[in-house]
Amino acid sequence: MEIISLTAAEQALVVNADWLYLKNNVLQKVMTLMGQLQQVLEAQPETKTFPFPEHTLQAGGKISRGERYKELPYIILDYPRFFSRDNIFAFRTMFWWGHYFVATLHLAGEEKEKYSDAIASAWQQLAEHQFQVYLQEDPWHHDLENGNYKLISAIPVLEFKQLIARRSFIKLAKPYSFEEWGKIVPEVVRDYALLLQVLVNTD
């Protein structure tokens, strides 16, 4: 029978519970932060006036928590959220341990078709605010690694418009550093409002 041994680093970790208590405290604080973020998003004027798909706001927010998105803990807030078999309108904020917060606008089906022209026309505004656009065929990668996203400012205008036109979905994302922890909620809310304004072509 193979003897299962620990490395020196693993041995040091397994006898020390403090780090696990700290981790749990951090994740609980992130859960609280996500609840606060939802409340602020709900109160935004853009939320009250934007023409969301029917029942989107009535669905409320959904906070999901897991331990192994690419082997690391994560917490996700979906608000506003509308998911059907063919259509999606969702604003997702994700905490990913060891990396960042990232906010993503995800449109698919009829919702994508409805807002494609507005997004394509907003290249300069999106580029100036450091948004990234999703490049992969599978829409269910949530992180910015492995070529999933590219800064819109690094994509020529025509190429960006072609990318938006040919896909059945659009994902626009922006990361937020843990070093700016106290600014996460206001910065996400600011970018959420900007994205909704882009969709309806308002300033």
C-alpha positions as CSV (number, residue, x, y, z in Angstrom):
1,M,0.0,0.0,0.0
2,E,1.3,3.4,-1.0
3,I,2.2,5.6,2.0
4,I,0.5,9.0,1.6
5,S,2.9,11.7,2.9
6,L,2.7,15.4,3.3
7,T,5.1,18.0,2.1
8,A,6.7,20.3,4.6
9,A,4.3,23.1,3.6
10,E,1.3,20.8,3.8
11,Q,2.4,19.5,7.2
12,A,2.7,23.1,8.5
13,L,-0.8,23.9,7.2
14,V,-2.6,20.9,8.5
15,V,-1.6,21.6,12.1
16,N,-2.7,25.2,11.9
17,A,-6.4,26.0,12.0
18,D,-6.0,29.7,12.2
19,W,-5.8,30.2,8.4
20,L,-9.1,28.3,8.0
21,Y,-10.9,30.5,10.5
22,L,-9.5,33.6,8.7
23,K,-10.7,32.2,5.3
24,N,-14.2,31.6,6.6
25,N,-14.3,35.1,8.1
26,V,-13.3,36.5,4.7
27,L,-15.9,34.6,2.8
28,Q,-18.6,35.6,5.3
29,K,-17.6,39.2,4.8
30,V,-17.8,38.8,1.1
31,M,-21.3,37.3,1.4
32,T,-22.3,40.4,3.4
33,L,-20.7,42.7,0.9
34,M,-22.6,41.0,-1.9
35,G,-25.9,41.6,0.0
36,Q,-25.0,45.2,0.4
37,L,-24.2,45.5,-3.3
38,Q,-27.5,44.0,-4.3
39,Q,-29.3,46.6,-2.1
40,V,-27.4,49.5,-3.7
41,L,-28.0,48.1,-7.2
42,E,-31.7,47.8,-6.5
43,A,-31.9,51.4,-5.4
44,Q,-30.2,52.8,-8.5
45,P,-32.4,55.1,-10.7
46,E,-31.3,53.1,-13.7
47,T,-32.7,49.9,-12.2
48,K,-36.0,51.5,-11.7
49,T,-36.3,52.9,-15.3
50,F,-34.5,50.3,-17.5
51,P,-36.7,48.1,-19.7
52,F,-35.6,44.8,-18.3
53,P,-37.2,41.5,-19.6
54,E,-40.5,40.8,-17.8
55,H,-40.1,39.4,-14.2
56,T,-36.3,40.2,-14.1
57,L,-36.5,42.4,-11.0
58,Q,-39.2,40.3,-9.4
59,A,-36.7,37.3,-9.4
60,G,-34.5,39.3,-7.0
61,G,-30.9,38.6,-6.5
62,K,-29.2,35.2,-6.2
63,I,-25.9,34.7,-4.2
64,S,-24.1,31.5,-4.9
65,R,-21.0,30.2,-3.1
66,G,-18.6,27.4,-3.9
67,E,-15.2,26.1,-3.2
68,R,-13.8,25.0,-6.5
69,Y,-14.0,27.4,-9.4
70,K,-10.7,26.3,-11.0
71,E,-9.9,24.9,-7.5
72,L,-10.5,28.2,-5.6
73,P,-13.4,29.5,-3.5
74,Y,-15.8,31.9,-5.2
75,I,-19.0,33.9,-4.4
76,I,-21.3,35.1,-7.1
77,L,-24.2,37.7,-7.1
78,D,-26.6,37.6,-10.0
79,Y,-28.6,40.8,-10.0
80,P,-30.5,41.8,-12.0
81,R,-31.0,38.4,-13.5
82,F,-33.1,36.8,-16.3
83,F,-32.2,33.4,-17.5
84,S,-34.4,31.3,-19.9
85,R,-33.5,28.5,-22.3
86,D,-32.8,31.0,-25.2
87,N,-32.5,34.4,-23.6
88,I,-30.3,35.9,-20.9
89,F,-30.0,39.4,-19.3
90,A,-27.8,39.2,-16.3
91,F,-25.4,41.4,-14.3
92,R,-23.0,39.1,-12.4
93,T,-20.5,40.1,-9.8
94,M,-18.0,37.4,-8.8
95,F,-15.4,37.2,-6.0
96,W,-12.7,34.8,-6.9
97,W,-10.2,33.9,-4.2
98,G,-6.6,34.9,-4.9
99,H,-7.6,37.0,-8.0
100,Y,-10.2,39.8,-8.0
101,F,-13.8,40.8,-8.1
102,V,-15.2,40.9,-11.7
103,A,-18.5,42.3,-12.9
104,T,-20.0,41.0,-16.1
105,L,-23.0,42.0,-18.2
106,H,-24.2,38.9,-20.1
107,L,-26.7,39.2,-22.9
108,A,-28.0,36.3,-25.1
109,G,-30.7,35.5,-27.6
110,E,-33.3,38.2,-28.0
111,E,-31.6,40.4,-25.4
112,K,-28.4,40.3,-27.3
113,E,-30.1,41.2,-30.6
114,K,-31.9,44.1,-28.9
115,Y,-28.8,45.8,-27.7
116,S,-26.1,44.7,-30.2
117,D,-26.1,48.0,-32.1
118,A,-26.0,50.1,-29.0
119,I,-23.0,48.2,-27.7
120,A,-21.2,48.2,-31.0
121,S,-21.7,52.0,-31.2
122,A,-20.3,52.5,-27.7
123,W,-16.7,51.2,-28.5
124,Q,-15.1,54.5,-27.4
125,Q,-17.0,54.8,-24.1
126,L,-16.4,51.1,-23.2
127,A,-12.8,51.3,-24.2
128,E,-12.2,54.5,-22.1
129,H,-13.7,52.8,-19.0
130,Q,-11.5,49.7,-19.4
131,F,-14.2,47.1,-20.2
132,Q,-13.2,43.8,-21.7
133,V,-15.2,41.7,-24.2
134,Y,-15.5,37.9,-24.1
135,L,-13.8,36.0,-26.9
136,Q,-14.6,32.3,-26.3
137,E,-17.3,30.2,-27.9
138,D,-18.4,28.7,-24.6
139,P,-20.1,31.5,-22.6
140,W,-19.7,29.9,-19.2
141,H,-16.1,30.8,-18.3
142,H,-16.3,33.5,-15.6
143,D,-12.6,34.5,-15.2
144,L,-10.4,36.8,-17.3
145,E,-7.6,34.2,-17.7
146,N,-6.6,32.0,-20.7
147,G,-7.6,34.5,-23.3
148,N,-11.3,34.5,-22.3
149,Y,-11.4,38.3,-22.5
150,K,-9.6,41.1,-24.2
151,L,-9.6,44.8,-23.5
152,I,-11.9,46.6,-25.8
153,S,-9.4,49.4,-26.2
154,A,-7.0,46.8,-27.7
155,I,-9.5,45.8,-30.4
156,P,-10.0,48.0,-33.6
157,V,-13.5,49.4,-33.8
158,L,-14.5,47.4,-36.9
159,E,-13.2,44.2,-35.4
160,F,-15.2,44.9,-32.2
161,K,-18.4,45.5,-34.2
162,Q,-17.9,42.3,-36.2
163,L,-17.4,40.4,-32.9
164,I,-20.6,41.7,-31.4
165,A,-22.6,41.1,-34.6
166,R,-21.6,37.5,-35.2
167,R,-22.1,36.0,-31.7
168,S,-25.3,34.8,-30.2
169,F,-24.3,36.3,-26.9
170,I,-22.3,39.2,-25.5
171,K,-20.3,39.4,-22.3
172,L,-18.7,42.6,-21.1
173,A,-16.6,42.5,-18.0
174,K,-14.4,44.5,-15.7
175,P,-12.1,43.4,-12.8
176,Y,-11.7,45.2,-9.5
177,S,-8.6,44.7,-7.3
178,F,-8.8,43.4,-3.7
179,E,-6.4,46.3,-2.8
180,E,-9.3,48.6,-3.4
181,W,-11.7,46.6,-1.2
182,G,-13.5,49.6,0.2
183,K,-14.3,50.9,-3.2
184,I,-15.7,47.7,-4.7
185,V,-19.4,48.5,-4.2
186,P,-19.4,52.0,-5.5
187,E,-17.2,51.1,-8.5
188,V,-19.3,48.1,-9.5
189,V,-22.5,50.3,-9.1
190,R,-20.9,53.0,-11.2
191,D,-20.0,50.6,-14.0
192,Y,-23.4,48.9,-13.8
193,A,-25.2,52.3,-14.3
194,L,-22.8,53.1,-17.2
195,L,-23.6,49.8,-19.0
196,L,-27.3,50.3,-18.7
197,Q,-27.0,53.8,-20.0
198,V,-25.0,52.5,-23.0
199,L,-27.8,50.0,-23.8
200,V,-30.4,52.7,-24.0
201,N,-28.1,55.2,-25.6
202,T,-28.3,57.8,-22.8
203,D,-25.6,59.9,-21.3
